[in-house]
Amino acid sequence: MMWPLDPPSVSADDSYRACTESIRDRAAKPGSEGKPGKPARAYRSLLAAAAPDVGAASRRFEIAALGSTLHDLKAADFKVPGFEDDEAHQVIYGRGMVGNTAGRVIYDALMAAPAHERCPFCGHGMVRELDHHLPKTSHPALCVTPLNLVPACRDCNKIKGTFTPRTADTVLIHPYFDRIDNEPWLNASVVHTPDPTLDFVIDPPDSWDQVITNRVEHHFELFGLKRVFGTQANRLVSNIRHGVERLVRTAGAEAVRAYLREEAETRFESRLNGWEGVTFHALAEDDWFCQGRFMDEADLAD
């Protein structure tokens, strides 16, 4: 969950310049069937004039993200002078970054940032889209600011939508700025049923204050990670179940525990709070599972 990413190397000013340099003025377009036409728009001069304001907005965003105070920012301070909000992001991001321009190089680099190709918000889904951490619809001045663009899976991007934090407790964990994986905080317990399942919970370390705890819990809830991790863990348990049953019968509970602990340690080496390592650890520490008592439960259920 919540994979950290190195911040993009390209600056907000360079990104804005790359995304706007190829945008041309729009000629007037006549309407049809009584509908009004579109007036001419001097995009090049408007975008050049807006550059200082966009750069200042990007720097305000970075300072707030570093201080975990994104909830204090006002959308009114992140407009693009000379543009309506929808027009701004459609022109600058839609045409200038997503379109086939110099900005697309930056887009592709941001998308390729996670070497593991996993979504940093959930640590599970495959990266498919760029998410605007503060929405481009309400904060158009940040629509091509690299630090506001996070590669994400479609599910997380859809769930997050236009979410904007209103309090310190609801600031989402930001992959470029927040580093919370130095100590364990994800835990799970085994649900004792004929088909064992895992229940994941946030178990904050003593070093966390209440705000970071609340932020992680909010992130966990918003993206439905209890269900996401539980589903994956239950599939893993199903896959190893036959081998565990055989090991119980041939070598006993301590052999099962040793196997599970070794698997957990291997996974913790790469992800201290990954659902796989936590799953193996929870199974290893559960006497009921290591003793294979789920086999008796299954017999009783039949």
Residue frames as qw, qx, qy, qz and C-alpha x, y, z in Angstrom:
[[0.000, 0.887, 0.462, 0.000, 0.00, 0.00, 0.00],
 [0.046, -0.994, 0.025, 0.092, 1.10, 3.53, -0.74],
 [0.820, 0.088, 0.108, 0.555, 4.33, 3.02, -2.62],
 [0.165, -0.824, 0.070, 0.537, 6.65, 6.05, -2.34],
 [0.703, 0.571, 0.230, 0.357, 7.93, 7.57, -5.57],
 [0.458, -0.240, 0.059, 0.854, 10.90, 9.81, -6.24],
 [0.229, 0.783, 0.221, -0.535, 9.68, 13.33, -7.09],
 [0.696, 0.627, 0.250, 0.243, 9.77, 14.15, -10.83],
 [0.577, -0.247, 0.111, 0.771, 12.98, 15.82, -11.96],
 [0.189, 0.469, 0.392, 0.768, 11.27, 18.24, -14.36],
 [0.040, -0.219, -0.404, 0.887, 10.25, 21.56, -12.83],
 [0.286, 0.677, 0.611, -0.296, 6.78, 23.07, -12.95],
 [0.162, 0.769, -0.152, -0.599, 8.06, 25.97, -15.08],
 [0.028, -0.343, 0.805, 0.483, 9.72, 23.64, -17.60],
 [0.244, 0.325, 0.914, 0.009, 6.62, 21.48, -17.78],
 [0.274, 0.766, 0.374, -0.445, 4.35, 24.47, -18.39],
 [0.106, 0.674, -0.419, -0.599, 6.70, 25.78, -21.07],
 [0.116, -0.135, 0.920, 0.348, 6.85, 22.40, -22.83],
 [0.235, 0.468, 0.844, -0.110, 3.09, 21.98, -22.71],
 [0.225, 0.824, 0.318, -0.412, 2.25, 25.44, -24.03],
 [0.187, -0.523, 0.448, 0.701, 4.95, 26.12, -26.60],
 [0.117, 0.067, 0.821, 0.555, 3.13, 24.32, -29.43],
 [0.163, 0.654, 0.699, -0.241, -0.38, 25.63, -28.68],
 [0.183, 0.201, 0.378, 0.885, -1.58, 27.97, -31.38],
 [0.294, 0.174, 0.218, -0.914, -4.20, 30.72, -31.34],
 [0.320, 0.405, 0.856, -0.011, -7.76, 29.67, -32.11],
 [0.060, -0.101, -0.406, -0.906, -9.45, 31.27, -35.07],
 [0.510, 0.130, 0.316, -0.789, -13.07, 32.29, -34.82],
 [0.046, 0.108, 0.965, 0.236, -15.48, 29.48, -35.66],
 [0.443, -0.124, -0.201, -0.865, -18.95, 30.17, -37.05],
 [0.489, 0.026, 0.732, -0.472, -21.96, 28.51, -35.47],
 [0.190, -0.050, -0.831, -0.520, -24.48, 26.30, -37.22],
 [0.347, -0.495, -0.756, -0.251, -28.26, 25.99, -37.17],
 [0.326, -0.816, -0.167, -0.447, -28.69, 29.07, -35.05],
 [0.790, -0.496, -0.162, 0.321, -26.03, 28.08, -32.52],
 [0.053, -0.967, 0.228, 0.103, -23.41, 30.68, -31.54],
 [0.787, 0.451, -0.315, 0.279, -19.94, 30.24, -32.90],
 [0.743, -0.483, -0.113, 0.449, -16.66, 30.29, -31.00],
 [0.110, 0.985, -0.125, -0.045, -14.75, 33.57, -30.85],
 [0.659, 0.513, -0.403, 0.374, -11.07, 33.76, -31.68],
 [0.704, -0.704, 0.028, 0.087, -8.73, 33.14, -28.74],
 [0.351, 0.786, -0.450, 0.236, -5.19, 34.51, -28.56],
 [0.926, -0.349, -0.134, 0.052, -3.91, 31.48, -26.71],
 [0.737, 0.236, -0.233, 0.588, -0.22, 32.17, -27.17],
 [0.069, 0.538, -0.227, 0.809, -0.27, 35.59, -25.55],
 [0.689, -0.545, -0.024, -0.477, -2.71, 34.49, -22.84],
 [0.949, -0.184, -0.195, 0.167, -0.57, 31.50, -21.90],
 [0.556, 0.339, -0.263, 0.712, 2.61, 33.56, -21.86],
 [0.204, -0.598, 0.141, -0.762, 0.98, 36.16, -19.63],
 [0.820, -0.457, -0.071, -0.337, -0.28, 33.46, -17.25],
 [0.776, 0.224, -0.506, 0.303, 3.11, 31.78, -16.82],
 [0.111, 0.404, -0.556, 0.718, 4.22, 33.75, -13.71],
 [0.640, -0.288, 0.221, -0.677, 0.92, 33.05, -11.94],
 [0.949, 0.030, -0.274, -0.152, 1.08, 29.36, -12.82],
 [0.586, 0.331, -0.572, 0.469, 4.65, 29.14, -11.55],
 [0.178, -0.389, 0.478, -0.767, 3.73, 30.85, -8.29],
 [0.829, -0.184, 0.020, -0.527, 0.76, 28.51, -7.84],
 [0.877, 0.156, -0.445, 0.086, 3.02, 25.48, -8.35],
 [0.326, 0.352, -0.599, 0.641, 5.42, 26.72, -5.68],
 [0.498, -0.331, 0.310, -0.739, 2.54, 27.29, -3.23],
 [0.931, -0.038, -0.203, -0.302, 1.41, 23.74, -3.86],
 [0.716, 0.263, -0.557, 0.329, 4.88, 22.29, -3.24],
 [0.001, -0.387, 0.541, -0.747, 5.29, 24.16, 0.04],
 [0.697, -0.224, 0.183, -0.656, 1.88, 22.99, 1.24],
 [0.927, 0.083, -0.342, -0.127, 2.53, 19.39, 0.18],
 [0.499, 0.337, -0.622, 0.501, 5.85, 19.34, 2.03],
 [0.131, -0.235, 0.542, -0.796, 4.08, 20.63, 5.14],
 [0.108, -0.335, -0.936, 0.001, 1.02, 18.37, 4.77],
 [0.122, 0.476, 0.394, -0.777, -1.18, 21.48, 4.65],
 [0.033, 0.166, 0.690, 0.704, -2.89, 20.99, 1.28],
 [0.118, -0.654, -0.746, 0.034, -6.21, 21.39, 3.09],
 [0.171, -0.677, -0.213, 0.683, -5.37, 25.06, 3.71],
 [0.175, -0.086, 0.497, 0.846, -5.09, 25.92, 0.02],
 [0.429, 0.564, 0.372, -0.600, -7.92, 27.84, -1.62],
 [0.615, 0.387, 0.610, 0.317, -9.04, 26.88, -5.12],
 [0.226, 0.955, 0.181, -0.066, -9.44, 30.56, -5.97],
 [0.238, -0.818, 0.423, 0.308, -5.65, 30.92, -5.79],
 [0.477, -0.192, 0.783, 0.350, -5.11, 28.28, -8.48],
 [0.591, 0.711, 0.335, -0.184, -6.86, 29.77, -11.48],
 [0.558, 0.053, 0.402, 0.724, -5.21, 30.51, -14.83],
 [0.104, 0.616, 0.113, -0.772, -5.64, 34.21, -15.66],
 [0.294, 0.395, -0.458, -0.740, -7.55, 34.76, -18.88],
 [0.382, 0.004, -0.872, -0.307, -9.17, 31.30, -18.86],
 [0.786, -0.316, 0.045, -0.529, -12.26, 29.65, -17.48],
 [0.551, -0.451, 0.692, -0.115, -11.33, 26.58, -15.42],
 [0.854, 0.230, 0.467, -0.029, -12.52, 23.98, -17.95],
 [0.603, 0.790, -0.094, 0.062, -10.92, 25.76, -20.87],
 [0.122, -0.820, 0.555, -0.069, -7.62, 26.08, -19.00],
 [0.574, -0.326, 0.751, -0.001, -7.10, 22.39, -18.31],
 [0.805, 0.456, 0.378, -0.040, -8.54, 21.31, -21.67],
 [0.476, 0.855, -0.193, 0.072, -6.05, 23.51, -23.49],
 [0.075, -0.775, 0.610, -0.149, -2.96, 23.22, -21.28],
 [0.530, -0.269, 0.794, -0.125, -3.28, 19.60, -20.14],
 [0.782, 0.370, 0.471, -0.173, -5.52, 18.11, -22.82],
 [0.657, 0.752, -0.026, 0.055, -3.83, 19.66, -25.83],
 [0.123, 0.864, -0.461, 0.161, -0.46, 20.55, -24.39],
 [0.337, -0.493, 0.784, -0.168, 0.44, 17.47, -22.34],
 [0.727, 0.120, 0.659, -0.151, -1.76, 14.55, -23.40],
 [0.674, 0.718, 0.026, -0.171, -1.67, 15.62, -27.06],
 [0.880, 0.153, 0.112, 0.435, 1.26, 14.78, -29.29],
 [0.128, 0.937, -0.151, 0.289, 3.58, 17.59, -28.18],
 [0.349, 0.470, -0.632, 0.508, 6.75, 18.12, -26.14],
 [0.504, -0.396, 0.409, -0.650, 4.52, 17.85, -23.09],
 [0.948, -0.007, -0.172, -0.269, 3.75, 14.24, -23.96],
 [0.599, 0.365, -0.609, 0.369, 7.37, 13.33, -23.23],
 [0.145, -0.350, 0.577, -0.723, 6.82, 14.53, -19.66],
 [0.803, -0.113, 0.067, -0.582, 3.50, 12.68, -19.45],
 [0.898, 0.174, -0.402, -0.037, 5.11, 9.42, -20.56],
 [0.370, 0.384, -0.652, 0.540, 8.00, 9.84, -18.11],
 [0.423, -0.299, 0.443, -0.732, 5.60, 10.38, -15.21],
 [0.902, -0.003, -0.082, -0.423, 3.62, 7.30, -16.21],
 [0.828, 0.262, -0.470, 0.159, 6.79, 5.20, -16.32],
 [0.102, -0.698, 0.499, -0.503, 8.06, 6.36, -12.91],
 [0.763, -0.361, 0.449, -0.294, 6.95, 3.32, -10.86],
 [0.170, 0.468, -0.841, -0.213, 9.52, 0.70, -11.87],
 [0.226, 0.065, 0.949, -0.208, 7.21, -1.96, -10.41],
 [0.223, -0.219, -0.598, -0.738, 4.26, -0.55, -12.45],
 [0.286, -0.514, -0.788, 0.181, 2.10, -0.66, -9.31],
 [0.141, -0.803, -0.250, -0.523, -0.26, 2.12, -8.33],
 [0.289, 0.241, -0.556, 0.741, 1.31, 4.09, -5.44],
 [0.475, -0.354, 0.117, -0.797, -2.11, 4.77, -3.87],
 [0.902, -0.201, 0.061, -0.376, -3.04, 1.11, -3.34],
 [0.253, -0.556, 0.790, 0.050, 0.18, -0.80, -4.03],
 [0.624, 0.122, 0.769, -0.069, -1.78, -3.32, -6.07],
 [0.633, 0.686, 0.336, -0.125, -3.33, -2.07, -9.32],
 [0.639, 0.127, 0.340, 0.678, -1.36, -1.49, -12.50],
 [0.039, -0.559, 0.004, 0.828, -0.59, 2.11, -13.44],
 [0.407, 0.497, 0.685, 0.344, -2.84, 3.19, -16.30],
 [0.079, 0.875, 0.313, 0.360, -3.54, 6.93, -15.83],
 [0.312, 0.195, -0.332, 0.869, -2.21, 10.16, -14.36],
 [0.316, -0.750, -0.575, 0.081, -4.08, 11.44, -11.33],
 [0.093, 0.633, -0.109, 0.761, -4.19, 15.13, -10.46],
 [0.372, -0.197, -0.729, 0.540, -3.59, 15.14, -6.72],
 [0.180, 0.501, 0.349, -0.771, -5.46, 18.44, -6.49],
 [0.562, 0.520, 0.639, 0.069, -8.12, 18.25, -9.22],
 [0.297, 0.042, 0.389, 0.871, -7.46, 20.01, -12.50],
 [0.063, -0.676, -0.612, -0.405, -11.12, 21.07, -12.62],
 [0.368, -0.895, -0.252, 0.027, -10.80, 23.19, -9.47],
 [0.448, -0.732, 0.285, 0.427, -7.03, 23.87, -9.53],
 [0.776, 0.608, 0.134, 0.102, -6.29, 24.34, -13.26],
 [0.101, 0.903, -0.414, 0.058, -3.02, 26.20, -12.59],
 [0.457, -0.484, 0.745, -0.038, -1.63, 22.84, -11.40],
 [0.893, 0.305, 0.146, -0.296, -2.87, 20.82, -14.37],
 [0.826, 0.453, -0.266, 0.204, 0.66, 20.20, -15.73],
 [0.222, -0.764, 0.525, -0.301, 2.63, 20.68, -12.50],
 [0.605, 0.228, -0.763, 0.004, 4.64, 17.41, -12.25],
 [0.046, 0.122, -0.800, 0.586, 4.43, 17.25, -8.45],
 [0.560, 0.123, 0.336, -0.748, 0.64, 17.31, -8.77],
 [0.775, 0.302, -0.367, -0.417, 0.60, 14.45, -11.28],
 [0.444, -0.373, 0.794, -0.186, 0.72, 10.93, -9.84],
 [0.448, 0.145, -0.786, -0.401, 0.65, 7.71, -11.92],
 [0.508, -0.076, 0.621, -0.592, -2.26, 5.61, -10.71],
 [0.131, 0.195, 0.950, 0.206, -4.44, 2.64, -11.53],
 [0.231, -0.368, -0.485, -0.759, -7.87, 3.30, -13.05],
 [0.504, -0.577, -0.642, 0.003, -9.71, 2.17, -9.92],
 [0.437, -0.469, -0.321, 0.697, -7.86, 4.56, -7.60],
 [0.096, 0.019, 0.229, 0.968, -8.08, 7.44, -10.07],
 [0.335, -0.461, -0.593, -0.569, -11.83, 6.90, -10.37],
 [0.528, -0.580, -0.576, 0.232, -12.35, 6.54, -6.61],
 [0.371, -0.335, -0.165, 0.850, -10.34, 9.67, -5.87],
 [0.215, 0.783, 0.527, 0.250, -12.11, 11.66, -8.57],
 [0.141, 0.728, -0.010, 0.671, -12.20, 15.34, -7.63],
 [0.675, -0.616, -0.349, 0.210, -11.53, 14.74, -3.94],
 [0.238, 0.653, -0.249, 0.675, -10.00, 17.76, -2.20],
 [0.501, -0.278, -0.662, 0.482, -8.94, 17.63, 1.48],
 [0.217, -0.802, -0.208, -0.516, -10.81, 19.97, 3.83],
 [0.606, -0.759, 0.195, -0.133, -9.03, 19.11, 7.08],
 [0.012, -0.679, 0.734, -0.018, -5.56, 18.00, 8.11],
 [0.603, -0.133, 0.761, -0.197, -6.93, 14.51, 8.84],
 [0.772, 0.471, 0.404, -0.139, -8.15, 14.03, 5.26],
 [0.236, 0.781, -0.493, -0.303, -4.97, 14.95, 3.38],
 [0.985, 0.164, -0.021, -0.043, -4.23, 11.83, 1.34],
 [0.676, -0.458, 0.410, 0.406, -0.83, 10.20, 1.52],
 [0.481, 0.829, -0.181, -0.221, 1.20, 11.74, -1.31],
 [0.962, 0.075, 0.069, 0.254, 3.68, 9.35, -2.99],
 [0.532, 0.618, -0.147, 0.560, 6.18, 12.14, -3.72],
 [0.090, -0.697, 0.284, -0.652, 6.18, 13.76, -0.29],
 [0.725, -0.490, 0.268, -0.402, 5.14, 11.28, 2.41],
 [0.491, 0.343, -0.793, 0.116, 7.47, 8.56, 3.67],
 [0.674, -0.411, 0.270, -0.552, 5.64, 6.26, 6.08],
 [0.955, 0.086, -0.267, -0.097, 7.22, 2.87, 5.36],
 [0.216, 0.611, -0.658, 0.384, 10.18, 3.10, 7.72],
 [0.183, -0.132, 0.858, -0.462, 8.34, 1.05, 10.34],
 [0.122, -0.290, -0.912, -0.262, 5.44, -1.40, 10.27],
 [0.308, 0.088, 0.298, -0.899, 1.89, -0.04, 10.49],
 [0.708, 0.060, -0.375, -0.596, -0.20, -2.55, 8.51],
 [0.245, -0.193, 0.903, -0.294, -1.45, -5.60, 10.39],
 [0.658, -0.030, -0.483, -0.577, -3.90, -8.42, 9.86],
 [0.481, -0.207, 0.751, -0.403, -5.65, -11.13, 11.82],
 [0.196, 0.016, -0.916, -0.351, -6.78, -14.56, 10.68],
 [0.665, -0.078, 0.116, -0.733, -10.52, -15.18, 10.67],
 [0.208, -0.176, 0.959, -0.081, -11.07, -18.75, 11.84],
 [0.762, 0.310, 0.127, -0.555, -13.44, -20.25, 9.31],
 [0.880, 0.099, 0.448, 0.119, -13.29, -23.41, 7.18],
 [0.620, 0.560, 0.144, 0.531, -11.86, -21.19, 4.43],
 [0.471, -0.561, -0.193, 0.653, -9.49, -18.93, 6.43],
 [0.297, 0.824, 0.220, 0.430, -9.58, -15.25, 5.56],
 [0.487, -0.085, -0.241, 0.835, -7.56, -12.18, 6.58],
 [0.097, -0.925, -0.364, -0.053, -8.83, -8.98, 8.16],
 [0.542, 0.265, -0.088, 0.793, -6.49, -6.00, 7.60],
 [0.296, -0.906, -0.291, 0.083, -6.22, -3.07, 10.00],
 [0.288, 0.747, -0.267, 0.536, -4.06, 0.00, 10.56],
 [0.775, -0.525, -0.236, 0.261, -1.80, -0.54, 13.58],
 [0.237, 0.901, -0.156, 0.328, 0.06, 2.78, 13.95],
 [0.691, 0.042, -0.434, 0.576, 3.54, 2.80, 15.51],
 [0.413, -0.709, -0.363, 0.440, 4.19, 4.86, 18.65],
 [0.365, -0.210, 0.171, 0.891, 6.15, 7.42, 16.63],
 [0.031, 0.478, 0.568, 0.669, 3.06, 8.55, 14.71],
 [0.160, 0.119, 0.371, -0.907, 1.02, 11.50, 15.87],
 [0.443, 0.431, 0.696, -0.366, -2.77, 11.46, 15.64],
 [0.434, 0.676, -0.109, -0.586, -2.87, 13.45, 12.38],
 [0.238, 0.432, -0.796, -0.351, -0.72, 11.00, 10.38],
 [0.214, 0.102, 0.955, -0.177, -2.67, 8.11, 11.88],
 [0.456, 0.573, 0.451, -0.511, -5.94, 9.71, 10.81],
 [0.357, 0.637, -0.400, -0.553, -4.54, 10.46, 7.36],
 [0.080, 0.248, -0.944, -0.201, -3.50, 6.86, 6.78],
 [0.287, 0.302, 0.854, -0.310, -6.82, 5.55, 8.09],
 [0.449, 0.645, 0.160, -0.597, -8.68, 7.96, 5.79],
 [0.276, 0.528, -0.666, -0.448, -6.55, 6.90, 2.81],
 [0.097, -0.058, 0.993, -0.034, -7.16, 3.24, 3.71],
 [0.369, 0.467, 0.682, -0.426, -10.92, 3.81, 3.88],
 [0.393, 0.650, -0.097, -0.643, -11.26, 6.01, 0.80],
 [0.368, 0.468, -0.704, -0.387, -9.54, 3.52, -1.49],
 [0.920, -0.090, -0.004, -0.382, -11.24, 0.49, 0.11],
 [0.325, 0.570, -0.750, 0.084, -7.92, -1.15, 0.91],
 [0.524, -0.213, 0.727, -0.388, -9.33, -3.48, 3.56],
 [0.846, 0.346, 0.288, -0.285, -11.36, -5.15, 0.82],
 [0.582, 0.707, -0.394, -0.077, -8.57, -4.93, -1.81],
 [0.031, 0.549, -0.808, 0.212, -5.95, -6.49, 0.46],
 [0.639, -0.083, 0.647, -0.408, -8.39, -8.99, 1.92],
 [0.848, 0.444, 0.043, -0.285, -9.38, -10.25, -1.51],
 [0.511, 0.648, -0.562, 0.059, -5.77, -10.73, -2.56],
 [0.196, -0.450, 0.794, -0.358, -4.79, -12.33, 0.75],
 [0.781, 0.051, 0.471, -0.407, -7.70, -14.76, 0.61],
 [0.816, 0.524, -0.203, -0.139, -6.62, -15.83, -2.86],
 [0.239, 0.624, -0.712, 0.218, -3.07, -16.35, -1.58],
 [0.494, -0.272, 0.711, -0.420, -4.30, -18.49, 1.34],
 [0.881, 0.276, 0.202, -0.327, -6.32, -20.59, -1.08],
 [0.653, 0.633, -0.416, -0.017, -3.25, -21.09, -3.26],
 [0.164, 0.513, -0.778, 0.325, -0.99, -22.28, -0.42],
 [0.732, -0.302, 0.283, -0.541, -3.62, -24.23, 1.47],
 [0.970, 0.121, -0.194, -0.083, -2.87, -27.65, -0.07],
 [0.570, 0.447, -0.520, 0.453, 0.84, -27.30, 0.68],
 [0.255, -0.487, 0.490, -0.677, 0.15, -26.19, 4.26],
 [0.887, -0.179, 0.098, -0.415, -2.17, -29.15, 4.85],
 [0.901, 0.244, -0.328, 0.146, 0.49, -31.55, 3.59],
 [0.303, 0.507, -0.536, 0.603, 3.17, -29.91, 5.76],
 [0.568, -0.441, 0.328, -0.612, 0.93, -30.14, 8.85],
 [0.973, -0.060, -0.011, -0.223, 0.48, -33.86, 8.29],
 [0.869, 0.295, -0.269, 0.291, 4.13, -34.64, 7.52],
 [0.495, 0.294, -0.380, 0.724, 6.10, -32.24, 9.72],
 [0.365, -0.589, -0.594, 0.409, 3.76, -30.52, 12.17],
 [0.017, -0.952, -0.303, 0.034, 2.81, -26.99, 13.19],
 [0.386, -0.753, 0.215, 0.488, 6.33, -25.63, 13.79],
 [0.477, 0.020, 0.611, 0.631, 7.39, -26.57, 10.27],
 [0.183, 0.765, 0.544, 0.290, 4.38, -24.69, 8.94],
 [0.237, -0.937, -0.107, 0.235, 5.27, -21.68, 11.08],
 [0.497, -0.462, 0.404, 0.614, 8.88, -21.70, 9.87],
 [0.402, 0.349, 0.634, 0.561, 7.77, -21.83, 6.24],
 [0.031, 0.884, 0.437, 0.161, 5.33, -18.94, 6.71],
 [0.368, -0.843, 0.050, 0.389, 7.88, -16.80, 8.57],
 [0.510, -0.197, 0.502, 0.671, 10.46, -17.31, 5.85],
 [0.271, 0.583, 0.596, 0.481, 7.95, -16.26, 3.21],
 [0.162, -0.944, -0.281, 0.066, 7.03, -13.20, 5.28],
 [0.475, -0.652, 0.218, 0.550, 10.66, -12.13, 5.75],
 [0.480, 0.133, 0.569, 0.655, 11.35, -12.44, 2.03],
 [0.115, 0.745, 0.514, 0.409, 8.45, -10.12, 1.20],
 [0.336, -0.899, -0.167, 0.228, 9.20, -7.67, 4.00],
 [0.587, -0.254, 0.274, 0.718, 12.63, -7.13, 2.44],
 [0.214, 0.283, 0.470, 0.808, 11.00, -5.29, -0.44],
 [0.316, -0.531, -0.263, -0.741, 7.78, -4.00, 1.17],
 [0.069, 0.083, -0.752, 0.650, 7.61, -3.61, 4.95],
 [0.412, 0.258, 0.504, -0.714, 3.87, -2.89, 4.76],
 [0.397, 0.153, -0.660, -0.619, 2.94, -4.91, 1.71],
 [0.801, -0.145, 0.101, -0.572, -0.17, -7.06, 2.01],
 [0.854, 0.191, -0.483, -0.023, 1.72, -10.26, 1.06],
 [0.355, 0.303, -0.685, 0.559, 4.30, -10.01, 3.83],
 [0.402, -0.236, 0.407, -0.786, 1.62, -9.03, 6.35],
 [0.872, -0.013, -0.199, -0.448, -0.49, -12.01, 5.25],
 [0.762, 0.174, -0.592, 0.197, 2.31, -14.53, 5.75],
 [0.110, 0.311, -0.605, 0.725, 3.25, -12.94, 9.07],
 [0.604, -0.208, 0.211, -0.739, -0.32, -13.08, 10.37],
 [0.913, 0.035, -0.330, -0.238, -0.64, -16.73, 9.35],
 [0.583, 0.291, -0.642, 0.404, 2.69, -17.60, 10.96],
 [0.047, -0.250, 0.570, -0.781, 1.67, -16.08, 14.30],
 [0.715, -0.136, 0.022, -0.686, -1.71, -17.79, 14.35],
 [0.289, -0.254, 0.910, -0.154, -1.59, -21.15, 16.20],
 [0.700, 0.341, 0.479, -0.405, -4.99, -22.20, 14.85],
 [0.662, 0.673, -0.207, -0.257, -3.76, -21.88, 11.27],
 [0.155, 0.623, -0.767, 0.013, -0.31, -23.39, 11.84],
 [0.416, -0.126, 0.858, -0.273, -1.88, -26.41, 13.53],
 [0.187, -0.023, -0.803, -0.566, -4.11, -26.92, 10.51],
 [0.202, 0.298, 0.783, -0.507, -7.27, -26.71, 12.59],
 [0.465, 0.384, -0.125, -0.788, -9.08, -25.24, 9.60],
 [0.335, 0.129, -0.875, -0.326, -8.98, -28.79, 8.18],
 [0.033, -0.280, -0.892, 0.353, -11.13, -29.98, 11.10],
 [0.285, 0.452, 0.261, -0.804, -13.44, -27.00, 10.60],
 [0.402, 0.304, -0.538, -0.676, -13.81, -27.94, 6.95],
 [0.229, -0.063, -0.970, -0.057, -14.66, -31.54, 7.86],
 [0.088, 0.397, 0.704, -0.583, -17.28, -30.31, 10.32],
 [0.332, 0.424, -0.060, -0.840, -18.71, -27.95, 7.72],
 [0.370, 0.141, -0.778, -0.488, -19.13, -30.86, 5.31]]
